[in-house]
Amino acid sequence: MLFVLLTFSSLVRKQKLLRIQNRIQRTLEVWISKILLNETEENDKGKLPVPLKFMKHFKNKAKRDFTIKQLIDIKKNVTGDVTGNIIDAYQQLGFKKDSIVKFHSNKWYKKTQGIYQLYMMEQKDLAPEIFKLVNSHNEFVRMEAQTALIHFSGFEGLEFLDIVTHPISDWEQVQLLEQLKPLDFIEMNKLGQWLISSNDTVVLFALRLADVYQQFQVHDEVVKCLEHNNEKVRVQAVITLCRIANDQTASILIEHYYHKEYVGNRQNMLNCLLTIATDNEKKFLIRELNDESDFLKLAAARVLVKCCTNGLEILVDKARLQPDPYQNIYFHIKSELQL
């Protein structure tokens, strides 16, 4: 019976909260609609009038949290002056203080929620304090702080790469690149500095930035990354060099081809040569037809046929002299190129 009573009481509370949330949401929607239709007027102090229906709810913390969430959701879907009005309402209603309390919480999930609310409501005056968290021991706090800095400052917000010591996960790097994608690009003057960072993940992210935004000016710095101890960095360096290649890139890749490289990155290099190789690389490619790995034989043959004079004839002769495995390689490439 006690269990039934507790369950019933919990359901009643949840239903009551849901009804209140629905009322707040409807009131917000009506208010925002009036703003969109320019039906509201600023009061004598230049502030937007806040509906009285709001005020009675705001002594309750849960209701305040719900209203902040609703304001953020609405802000995501509007533009122009209306966005400024929503931010003004957030500040007038004292919600910024709520977000700051969360921001200063010792609990990571509250801290990340506070950071999110502050940057979504464009509270740039908190940027210096948020910057201090880019090296937080908590991964989620770090990620939210880094996201906030880019939200506030665009590409300039990447300056956190100067000091970050914790790893930046692959997932986080993808999210940061997605966040940067719609922003107006500005020159990244510190890209060369990040490429020699002691933090391998910073180097990896800098390589991806150079790749995505084709930063030709750091070609030489990217070449140096081919000597990096971290294999993931070397792999990304090859991918990036494909995007920012110059006349020397192909010969540089060949020079590093046998240097502490595994089969995977050698194949990666051959895939890159597929777009930049010339007859200058013919001797190297012919030699690679004799590699122990059939995967590398195939990759070298593909480059030879596509990029070098008489490449197909060379492969045909090889297949005639040694049918296994070169005849299959020939048929495979012929099918690819539809010759």
C-alpha positions as CSV (number, residue, x, y, z in Angstrom):
1,M,0.0,0.0,0.0
2,L,2.9,2.4,0.8
3,F,4.5,1.6,-2.5
4,V,1.1,2.3,-4.3
5,L,0.7,5.6,-2.4
6,L,4.2,6.8,-3.2
7,T,3.7,5.9,-6.9
8,F,0.4,7.7,-7.0
9,S,1.9,10.7,-5.3
10,S,4.8,10.8,-7.7
11,L,2.5,10.6,-10.7
12,V,0.3,13.5,-9.3
13,R,3.4,15.7,-8.9
14,K,4.6,14.9,-12.4
15,Q,1.3,15.7,-13.9
16,K,1.0,18.9,-12.0
17,L,4.5,20.0,-13.1
18,L,3.7,19.1,-16.7
19,R,0.6,21.2,-16.6
20,I,2.6,24.2,-15.2
21,Q,5.3,23.7,-17.9
22,N,2.6,23.6,-20.6
23,R,1.2,26.9,-19.3
24,I,4.6,28.5,-19.2
25,Q,5.3,27.3,-22.7
26,R,2.0,28.6,-24.1
27,T,2.6,32.0,-22.4
28,L,6.1,32.2,-23.8
29,E,4.8,31.3,-27.3
30,V,2.2,34.1,-27.2
31,W,4.8,36.6,-25.9
32,I,7.3,35.7,-28.6
33,S,4.6,35.8,-31.2
34,K,3.8,39.4,-30.2
35,I,7.5,40.3,-30.4
36,L,7.6,38.8,-33.9
37,L,4.6,40.8,-34.9
38,N,6.0,44.0,-33.3
39,E,3.0,44.2,-30.9
40,T,5.1,44.8,-27.8
41,E,6.4,48.2,-26.7
42,E,9.4,48.9,-24.5
43,N,8.7,50.5,-21.2
44,D,10.2,53.8,-19.9
45,K,13.5,52.1,-19.0
46,G,13.9,50.6,-22.5
47,K,13.2,47.1,-21.3
48,L,10.7,44.7,-22.7
49,P,7.5,44.2,-20.6
50,V,7.4,40.8,-19.1
51,P,4.0,39.1,-18.9
52,L,2.7,38.9,-15.3
53,K,1.8,35.2,-15.9
54,F,5.6,34.6,-15.9
55,M,6.4,36.3,-12.7
56,K,4.3,34.1,-10.4
57,H,6.2,31.1,-11.4
58,F,9.7,32.3,-10.9
59,K,10.1,31.7,-7.2
60,N,10.3,28.0,-8.1
61,K,13.7,26.7,-9.2
62,A,12.4,24.0,-11.4
63,K,10.0,26.4,-13.2
64,R,12.9,28.8,-13.7
65,D,15.0,26.1,-15.2
66,F,12.3,25.1,-17.6
67,T,11.7,28.7,-18.7
68,I,15.4,29.2,-19.4
69,K,15.4,26.0,-21.5
70,Q,12.3,27.3,-23.4
71,L,14.0,30.7,-24.1
72,I,17.1,29.0,-25.4
73,D,15.0,26.7,-27.7
74,I,13.1,29.7,-29.0
75,K,16.3,31.7,-29.6
76,K,17.6,28.9,-31.8
77,N,14.7,29.3,-34.2
78,V,14.6,33.1,-34.5
79,T,17.0,35.8,-35.9
80,G,17.5,39.5,-35.9
81,D,16.1,41.9,-33.2
82,V,13.9,39.1,-31.7
83,T,17.1,37.3,-30.6
84,G,18.2,40.4,-28.7
85,N,14.7,40.7,-27.1
86,I,15.0,37.1,-25.8
87,I,18.4,37.8,-24.4
88,D,17.1,40.9,-22.7
89,A,14.3,38.9,-21.2
90,Y,16.8,36.3,-19.9
91,Q,18.7,39.0,-18.2
92,Q,15.7,41.0,-16.9
93,L,14.2,37.9,-15.3
94,G,17.4,37.2,-13.4
95,F,18.1,34.0,-15.2
96,K,21.7,34.9,-15.8
97,K,22.3,34.6,-12.1
98,D,20.8,31.1,-12.2
99,S,23.2,30.1,-15.0
100,I,26.2,31.6,-13.1
101,V,25.3,29.5,-10.0
102,K,25.3,26.4,-12.2
103,F,28.6,27.5,-13.8
104,H,30.2,27.7,-10.4
105,S,28.8,24.4,-9.2
106,N,31.2,21.6,-8.2
107,K,29.1,19.1,-10.0
108,W,30.2,18.7,-13.6
109,Y,26.8,18.2,-15.1
110,K,25.5,21.5,-13.6
111,K,28.7,23.3,-14.6
112,T,28.3,22.2,-18.2
113,Q,24.7,23.2,-18.1
114,G,25.6,26.7,-16.8
115,I,28.3,27.1,-19.6
116,Y,25.8,26.1,-22.2
117,Q,23.2,28.6,-21.0
118,L,25.7,31.4,-20.8
119,Y,27.0,31.0,-24.3
120,M,23.7,30.4,-25.8
121,M,22.5,33.6,-24.3
122,E,25.6,35.5,-25.6
123,Q,27.0,36.3,-22.1
124,K,30.4,37.2,-23.5
125,D,31.5,38.9,-20.3
126,L,31.9,35.4,-18.8
127,A,34.3,34.3,-21.6
128,P,37.5,34.9,-19.5
129,E,36.2,32.7,-16.7
130,I,35.0,30.0,-19.1
131,F,38.5,30.1,-20.8
132,K,39.9,28.8,-17.5
133,L,38.0,25.6,-17.9
134,V,39.4,24.5,-21.2
135,N,41.9,22.3,-19.2
136,S,39.3,21.0,-16.7
137,H,40.0,17.5,-15.5
138,N,36.4,16.7,-16.6
139,E,36.1,15.9,-20.3
140,F,32.5,17.2,-20.7
141,V,33.4,20.5,-18.9
142,R,36.4,21.0,-21.2
143,M,34.4,20.3,-24.3
144,E,31.6,22.7,-23.3
145,A,34.1,25.4,-22.5
146,Q,35.9,25.0,-25.8
147,T,32.5,25.1,-27.6
148,A,31.6,28.2,-25.8
149,L,34.8,30.0,-26.8
150,I,34.2,29.2,-30.5
151,H,30.6,30.3,-30.1
152,F,31.7,33.6,-28.7
153,S,34.7,34.4,-31.0
154,G,34.6,32.1,-34.0
155,F,38.1,31.0,-35.3
156,E,39.7,33.3,-32.7
157,G,38.2,31.1,-30.0
158,L,40.6,28.4,-31.1
159,E,43.3,30.1,-29.0
160,F,42.5,27.6,-26.3
161,L,44.8,25.3,-28.3
162,D,47.7,27.3,-27.0
163,I,47.3,25.9,-23.5
164,V,45.2,22.8,-23.6
165,T,47.1,19.8,-22.2
166,H,44.4,17.2,-22.0
167,P,43.6,15.1,-25.1
168,I,41.0,16.4,-27.5
169,S,39.1,13.3,-28.5
170,D,38.3,12.4,-32.1
171,W,34.6,13.0,-31.4
172,E,35.3,16.4,-29.9
173,Q,37.4,17.4,-32.9
174,V,34.6,16.5,-35.2
175,Q,32.2,18.6,-33.2
176,L,34.5,21.6,-33.2
177,L,35.0,21.3,-37.0
178,E,31.2,21.2,-37.4
179,Q,30.8,24.2,-35.2
180,L,33.4,26.1,-37.3
181,K,31.8,25.1,-40.6
182,P,29.2,27.9,-40.9
183,L,31.4,30.7,-39.6
184,D,33.3,33.2,-41.7
185,F,36.8,32.0,-42.1
186,I,39.7,34.1,-40.8
187,E,43.4,33.4,-41.2
188,M,44.7,31.1,-38.4
189,N,48.0,32.7,-37.6
190,K,48.9,30.2,-34.9
191,L,48.3,27.1,-37.0
192,G,52.1,26.5,-37.5
193,Q,52.5,26.8,-33.7
194,W,49.8,24.2,-33.0
195,L,51.4,21.8,-35.5
196,I,54.5,21.5,-33.2
197,S,52.5,21.3,-30.0
198,S,53.6,18.8,-27.3
199,N,49.9,17.6,-27.2
200,D,49.5,15.1,-30.0
201,T,45.8,15.7,-30.2
202,V,46.4,19.4,-30.8
203,V,48.7,18.6,-33.6
204,L,46.1,16.2,-35.1
205,F,43.4,18.8,-34.9
206,A,45.7,21.4,-36.4
207,L,46.3,19.0,-39.3
208,R,42.6,18.6,-39.8
209,L,42.2,22.3,-39.8
210,A,44.9,22.7,-42.5
211,D,43.2,20.0,-44.5
212,V,39.6,21.3,-44.3
213,Y,40.6,24.9,-44.9
214,Q,43.5,24.1,-47.4
215,Q,46.2,26.1,-45.5
216,F,49.0,25.9,-48.1
217,Q,51.2,28.2,-46.0
218,V,51.9,25.4,-43.5
219,H,53.0,22.8,-46.1
220,D,56.5,22.6,-44.6
221,E,55.2,22.3,-41.1
222,V,52.9,19.5,-42.2
223,V,55.8,17.7,-43.8
224,K,57.7,17.7,-40.5
225,C,54.7,15.8,-39.0
226,L,55.6,12.9,-41.3
227,E,58.4,12.3,-38.7
228,H,56.0,12.4,-35.7
229,N,56.2,9.5,-33.3
230,N,52.4,9.2,-33.2
231,E,51.1,7.1,-36.1
232,K,47.7,8.8,-36.2
233,V,49.5,12.2,-36.7
234,R,51.6,10.7,-39.5
235,V,48.5,9.3,-41.2
236,Q,46.6,12.7,-41.0
237,A,49.7,14.5,-42.2
238,V,49.6,12.4,-45.4
239,I,45.9,13.2,-45.9
240,T,46.5,16.9,-45.3
241,L,49.4,17.0,-47.7
242,C,47.1,15.7,-50.4
243,R,45.0,18.8,-50.0
244,I,47.8,21.3,-49.8
245,A,50.2,19.6,-52.2
246,N,52.9,21.4,-54.3
247,D,55.4,20.2,-56.9
248,Q,57.6,18.6,-54.2
249,T,55.0,16.8,-52.2
250,A,55.1,13.5,-54.2
251,S,58.8,13.1,-53.9
252,I,58.6,14.0,-50.1
253,L,56.1,11.2,-49.6
254,I,58.3,8.7,-51.4
255,E,61.2,9.8,-49.2
256,H,59.2,9.0,-46.1
257,Y,57.5,5.9,-47.5
258,Y,59.8,3.4,-45.9
259,H,60.7,5.4,-42.8
260,K,59.1,3.7,-39.8
261,E,55.8,3.4,-41.7
262,Y,53.4,0.5,-41.5
263,V,51.5,-1.0,-44.4
264,G,48.4,1.1,-43.6
265,N,50.1,4.4,-44.0
266,R,52.1,3.3,-47.0
267,Q,48.8,2.5,-48.6
268,N,47.6,5.9,-47.5
269,M,50.6,7.5,-49.2
270,L,49.9,5.6,-52.4
271,N,46.3,6.8,-52.3
272,C,47.6,10.3,-52.0
273,L,50.0,9.8,-55.0
274,L,47.0,8.8,-57.0
275,T,46.1,12.5,-57.3
276,I,49.6,14.1,-57.4
277,A,52.0,11.6,-59.0
278,T,53.8,12.2,-62.3
279,D,56.3,10.3,-64.4
280,N,58.9,11.4,-61.9
281,E,57.5,8.7,-59.6
282,K,57.4,5.9,-62.2
283,K,60.6,4.1,-61.0
284,F,59.3,4.0,-57.4
285,L,55.9,2.7,-58.5
286,I,57.4,0.0,-60.6
287,R,59.6,-1.1,-57.7
288,E,56.5,-1.2,-55.4
289,L,54.8,-3.7,-57.8
290,N,57.2,-6.2,-56.1
291,D,56.1,-5.4,-52.5
292,E,55.3,-8.3,-50.3
293,S,51.8,-6.9,-49.6
294,D,49.2,-7.6,-52.4
295,F,47.3,-4.5,-51.1
296,L,50.4,-2.3,-51.8
297,K,51.0,-4.0,-55.2
298,L,47.4,-3.1,-56.2
299,A,47.7,0.5,-54.9
300,A,51.0,1.1,-56.7
301,A,49.6,-0.4,-59.9
302,R,46.6,1.9,-59.7
303,V,48.8,5.0,-59.4
304,L,51.2,3.7,-62.2
305,V,48.3,3.2,-64.6
306,K,46.5,6.5,-63.8
307,C,49.5,8.9,-63.5
308,C,52.4,7.6,-65.6
309,T,53.1,7.3,-69.3
310,N,52.7,3.7,-70.5
311,G,51.6,2.7,-67.0
312,L,49.1,0.2,-68.3
313,E,51.5,-1.4,-70.7
314,I,54.0,-1.8,-67.9
315,L,51.3,-3.6,-65.9
316,V,50.3,-5.8,-68.8
317,D,53.9,-6.9,-69.4
318,K,54.2,-7.7,-65.7
319,A,51.0,-9.8,-65.8
320,R,52.3,-11.7,-68.8
321,L,55.6,-12.6,-67.2
322,Q,54.1,-13.4,-63.8
323,P,50.3,-14.1,-64.0
324,D,50.0,-14.6,-60.3
325,P,49.1,-12.2,-58.8
326,Y,49.5,-9.5,-61.5
327,Q,46.9,-10.8,-63.9
328,N,44.2,-10.3,-61.2
329,I,45.6,-6.9,-60.4
330,Y,45.4,-6.0,-64.1
331,F,41.8,-7.2,-64.3
332,H,40.9,-5.3,-61.1
333,I,42.3,-2.0,-62.3
334,K,40.9,-2.5,-65.8
335,S,37.4,-2.9,-64.2
336,E,38.0,0.2,-62.1
337,L,39.0,2.4,-64.9
338,Q,36.5,0.8,-67.4
339,L,39.3,0.5,-70.0
